[in-house]
Amino acid sequence: MARSYGDRCGVARALDLVGERWALLVVRELLLGPKRFTDLRAGLPQVGPDVLSQRLRELEAAGLVRKRSLDPPAPARVYELTERGALLEPVILELGRFGSVAPFPEGDATFGPDALALALKTLYEPGGAPAQVALRLGGQDFRASDDGTVLTLERGSAEHPDASIEADPGPLAAVLWHGRDLAAAERAGEVAIGGGRRAAARFLKRFPLPG
């Protein structure tokens, strides 16, 4: 059982539920849709299976995560957020915004597809032309719907997108936030753009780092 802070403050009681190591990152991995245990392991390669299982049990007991069996022909068991668990999204996005200008960890730190997709939601700046964009990040499909004021981003394929963008998270992050030229990344095979290239380029400019 997770340890308690023994404090009646709402912040402390929230941390009693999600303050254990890896708990919020498990929630992060589920914000864009259900995942199998193996998919969670792939998104969190630094966590061992026993620790991940423990965190999932604790989040289930807290009413934040539930297990569900998929219908045939894919009768797998997946984990998904409950309605209460989904209420953590703005908390995680604000943490992401706060941490977006923090120093990077040393060594070969991971940056998975879900982390990059949520970074887009975190740093989204409204005000441009609407666009539907198909994203393929590290081999995983996401659909982004930008109506000019709100960005909706979900796991899955997009129908009739204005543009498609395919890349591993690291190279795309380099284009978005670390000065890598988009055309140079395309020539190097790091980023592939399909459909409307202008729509894709406009979309990629919608996610500036905080000042």
VOGUGU-751688 format. One record per residue (C-alpha): residue number from 1; residue in one letter; x, y, z. Coordinates in steps of 0.5 Angstrom, whole numbers, plus 2048, in hexadecimal, padded with zeros to 3 digits. Layout:
residues N
DODO | num | residuo | u | v | w
DODO | NUM | a | X | Y | Z
...
//
This chain:
residues 211
DODO | num | residuo | u | v | w
DODO | 1 | m | 800 | 800 | 800
DODO | 2 | a | 803 | 807 | 7FE
DODO | 3 | r | 805 | 80B | 804
DODO | 4 | s | 801 | 811 | 807
DODO | 5 | y | 803 | 818 | 808
DODO | 6 | g | 7FE | 818 | 80E
DODO | 7 | d | 7FC | 81F | 80C
DODO | 8 | r | 7F5 | 821 | 80B
DODO | 9 | c | 7F7 | 827 | 806
DODO | 10 | g | 7F4 | 825 | 7FF
DODO | 11 | v | 7FB | 825 | 7FC
DODO | 12 | a | 7FE | 820 | 801
DODO | 13 | r | 7F8 | 81C | 800
DODO | 14 | a | 7F8 | 81C | 7F8
DODO | 15 | l | 800 | 81A | 7F9
DODO | 16 | d | 7FE | 814 | 7FD
DODO | 17 | l | 7FA | 812 | 7F7
DODO | 18 | v | 7FF | 813 | 7F1
DODO | 19 | g | 806 | 816 | 7F5
DODO | 20 | e | 809 | 80F | 7F5
DODO | 21 | r | 80F | 80E | 7F0
DODO | 22 | w | 80C | 80D | 7E9
DODO | 23 | a | 805 | 80E | 7EA
DODO | 24 | l | 804 | 814 | 7E7
DODO | 25 | l | 808 | 812 | 7E1
DODO | 26 | v | 803 | 80C | 7E0
DODO | 27 | v | 7FE | 811 | 7E0
DODO | 28 | r | 801 | 814 | 7DB
DODO | 29 | e | 802 | 80E | 7D6
DODO | 30 | l | 7FA | 80D | 7D7
DODO | 31 | l | 7F8 | 814 | 7D6
DODO | 32 | l | 7F7 | 813 | 7CE
DODO | 33 | g | 7F4 | 80C | 7CE
DODO | 34 | p | 7F4 | 805 | 7D1
DODO | 35 | k | 7FB | 801 | 7D1
DODO | 36 | r | 7FC | 7FA | 7D2
DODO | 37 | f | 802 | 7F8 | 7D8
DODO | 38 | t | 807 | 7F7 | 7D3
DODO | 39 | d | 805 | 7FE | 7CF
DODO | 40 | l | 806 | 801 | 7D6
DODO | 41 | r | 80D | 7FE | 7D7
DODO | 42 | a | 80F | 800 | 7D0
DODO | 43 | g | 80D | 807 | 7D2
DODO | 44 | l | 811 | 807 | 7D9
DODO | 45 | p | 817 | 803 | 7D7
DODO | 46 | q | 81A | 805 | 7DE
DODO | 47 | v | 815 | 802 | 7E2
DODO | 48 | g | 815 | 7FA | 7E4
DODO | 49 | p | 80F | 7F6 | 7E3
DODO | 50 | d | 80E | 7F5 | 7EB
DODO | 51 | v | 80E | 7FC | 7EC
DODO | 52 | l | 809 | 7FE | 7E6
DODO | 53 | s | 805 | 7F8 | 7E9
DODO | 54 | q | 805 | 7FB | 7F0
DODO | 55 | r | 803 | 802 | 7ED
DODO | 56 | l | 7FE | 800 | 7E9
DODO | 57 | r | 7FB | 7FC | 7EF
DODO | 58 | e | 7FB | 803 | 7F3
DODO | 59 | l | 7F8 | 807 | 7EE
DODO | 60 | e | 7F2 | 802 | 7ED
DODO | 61 | a | 7F1 | 802 | 7F4
DODO | 62 | a | 7F1 | 809 | 7F4
DODO | 63 | g | 7EB | 809 | 7EF
DODO | 64 | l | 7F0 | 80D | 7EA
DODO | 65 | v | 7F1 | 807 | 7E5
DODO | 66 | r | 7ED | 801 | 7E3
DODO | 67 | k | 7EF | 7FA | 7DF
DODO | 68 | r | 7EA | 7F8 | 7D9
DODO | 69 | s | 7EA | 7F3 | 7D4
DODO | 70 | l | 7EA | 7F5 | 7CD
DODO | 71 | d | 7E5 | 7F1 | 7C8
DODO | 72 | p | 7E7 | 7EC | 7C3
DODO | 73 | p | 7EB | 7EB | 7BF
DODO | 74 | a | 7F0 | 7EE | 7C3
DODO | 75 | p | 7EE | 7EC | 7CA
DODO | 76 | a | 7F3 | 7EF | 7CE
DODO | 77 | r | 7F3 | 7F2 | 7D5
DODO | 78 | v | 7F4 | 7FA | 7D5
DODO | 79 | y | 7F5 | 7FF | 7DA
DODO | 80 | e | 7F1 | 806 | 7DA
DODO | 81 | l | 7F0 | 80C | 7DE
DODO | 82 | t | 7E9 | 80D | 7E1
DODO | 83 | e | 7E5 | 813 | 7E1
DODO | 84 | r | 7E9 | 815 | 7E8
DODO | 85 | g | 7F0 | 813 | 7E5
DODO | 86 | a | 7EE | 817 | 7DF
DODO | 87 | l | 7EE | 81D | 7E3
DODO | 88 | l | 7F5 | 81D | 7E4
DODO | 89 | e | 7F6 | 81F | 7DD
DODO | 90 | p | 7F7 | 827 | 7DE
DODO | 91 | v | 7FB | 825 | 7E4
DODO | 92 | i | 800 | 821 | 7E0
DODO | 93 | l | 800 | 827 | 7DA
DODO | 94 | e | 802 | 82C | 7DF
DODO | 95 | l | 807 | 828 | 7E2
DODO | 96 | g | 80A | 827 | 7DB
DODO | 97 | r | 80A | 82E | 7D9
DODO | 98 | f | 80D | 830 | 7E0
DODO | 99 | g | 813 | 82A | 7DE
DODO | 100 | s | 813 | 82C | 7D7
DODO | 101 | v | 819 | 831 | 7D9
DODO | 102 | a | 81C | 82D | 7DE
DODO | 103 | p | 823 | 82A | 7DD
DODO | 104 | f | 823 | 823 | 7D9
DODO | 105 | p | 825 | 81D | 7DD
DODO | 106 | e | 82C | 81B | 7DC
DODO | 107 | g | 82E | 815 | 7D8
DODO | 108 | d | 829 | 811 | 7D2
DODO | 109 | a | 823 | 814 | 7D5
DODO | 110 | t | 81C | 811 | 7D2
DODO | 111 | f | 817 | 815 | 7CE
DODO | 112 | g | 811 | 811 | 7CC
DODO | 113 | p | 80B | 812 | 7C7
DODO | 114 | d | 806 | 813 | 7CC
DODO | 115 | a | 80B | 818 | 7D0
DODO | 116 | l | 80C | 81C | 7C9
DODO | 117 | a | 805 | 81C | 7C8
DODO | 118 | l | 803 | 81F | 7CE
DODO | 119 | a | 808 | 824 | 7CE
DODO | 120 | l | 805 | 826 | 7C8
DODO | 121 | k | 7FE | 827 | 7CC
DODO | 122 | t | 802 | 82A | 7D1
DODO | 123 | l | 806 | 830 | 7CD
DODO | 124 | y | 800 | 831 | 7C8
DODO | 125 | e | 7FF | 838 | 7C6
DODO | 126 | p | 7F8 | 83A | 7C3
DODO | 127 | g | 7F7 | 83F | 7BE
DODO | 128 | g | 7F9 | 83B | 7B7
DODO | 129 | a | 7F5 | 838 | 7B1
DODO | 130 | p | 7F1 | 832 | 7B3
DODO | 131 | a | 7F4 | 82B | 7B1
DODO | 132 | q | 7F3 | 824 | 7B1
DODO | 133 | v | 7FA | 820 | 7B2
DODO | 134 | a | 7FC | 819 | 7B2
DODO | 135 | l | 802 | 818 | 7B7
DODO | 136 | r | 806 | 812 | 7B6
DODO | 137 | l | 80B | 812 | 7BC
DODO | 138 | g | 810 | 80C | 7BD
DODO | 139 | g | 80B | 808 | 7B9
DODO | 140 | q | 805 | 80A | 7BD
DODO | 141 | d | 7FF | 80D | 7BA
DODO | 142 | f | 7FC | 814 | 7BD
DODO | 143 | r | 7F7 | 818 | 7BA
DODO | 144 | a | 7F7 | 820 | 7BC
DODO | 145 | s | 7F1 | 824 | 7BA
DODO | 146 | d | 7F3 | 82C | 7BB
DODO | 147 | d | 7ED | 830 | 7BA
DODO | 148 | g | 7F1 | 837 | 7BB
DODO | 149 | t | 7EF | 837 | 7C3
DODO | 150 | v | 7F0 | 830 | 7C6
DODO | 151 | l | 7F4 | 82A | 7C4
DODO | 152 | t | 7F1 | 823 | 7C5
DODO | 153 | l | 7F6 | 81E | 7C4
DODO | 154 | e | 7F4 | 816 | 7C5
DODO | 155 | r | 7F7 | 810 | 7C3
DODO | 156 | g | 7F5 | 80D | 7BD
DODO | 157 | s | 7F5 | 80E | 7B5
DODO | 158 | a | 7F3 | 814 | 7B2
DODO | 159 | e | 7EE | 814 | 7AD
DODO | 160 | h | 7EF | 819 | 7A7
DODO | 161 | p | 7F4 | 81D | 7AA
DODO | 162 | d | 7F7 | 824 | 7A7
DODO | 163 | a | 7FE | 821 | 7A8
DODO | 164 | s | 802 | 81C | 7AB
DODO | 165 | i | 808 | 81C | 7AF
DODO | 166 | e | 80C | 816 | 7B1
DODO | 167 | a | 812 | 816 | 7B5
DODO | 168 | d | 816 | 813 | 7BC
DODO | 169 | p | 814 | 817 | 7C2
DODO | 170 | g | 81C | 81A | 7C2
DODO | 171 | p | 81D | 81C | 7BB
DODO | 172 | l | 816 | 820 | 7BB
DODO | 173 | a | 817 | 823 | 7C2
DODO | 174 | a | 81E | 825 | 7BF
DODO | 175 | v | 81A | 829 | 7BA
DODO | 176 | l | 814 | 82B | 7BE
DODO | 177 | w | 819 | 82E | 7C4
DODO | 178 | h | 820 | 82D | 7C3
DODO | 179 | g | 821 | 831 | 7BC
DODO | 180 | r | 822 | 82B | 7B7
DODO | 181 | d | 820 | 82E | 7B0
DODO | 182 | l | 81A | 82A | 7AE
DODO | 183 | a | 81C | 82A | 7A7
DODO | 184 | a | 823 | 827 | 7A9
DODO | 185 | a | 81F | 822 | 7AD
DODO | 186 | e | 81B | 820 | 7A7
DODO | 187 | r | 821 | 81F | 7A3
DODO | 188 | a | 824 | 81B | 7A8
DODO | 189 | g | 81E | 816 | 7A9
DODO | 190 | e | 81D | 818 | 7B0
DODO | 191 | v | 816 | 81B | 7AE
DODO | 192 | a | 811 | 819 | 7A9
DODO | 193 | i | 80C | 81E | 7A7
DODO | 194 | g | 806 | 81C | 7A3
DODO | 195 | g | 800 | 820 | 7A0
DODO | 196 | g | 800 | 827 | 7A1
DODO | 197 | r | 807 | 829 | 7A3
DODO | 198 | r | 805 | 830 | 7A4
DODO | 199 | a | 800 | 82E | 7A9
DODO | 200 | a | 805 | 829 | 7AC
DODO | 201 | a | 80A | 82F | 7AD
DODO | 202 | r | 805 | 834 | 7B0
DODO | 203 | f | 802 | 82E | 7B5
DODO | 204 | l | 80A | 82D | 7B7
DODO | 205 | k | 80A | 834 | 7B9
DODO | 206 | r | 804 | 834 | 7BE
DODO | 207 | f | 808 | 831 | 7C4
DODO | 208 | p | 80D | 837 | 7C6
DODO | 209 | l | 811 | 836 | 7CD
DODO | 210 | p | 80F | 83A | 7D2
DODO | 211 | g | 813 | 841 | 7D3
//
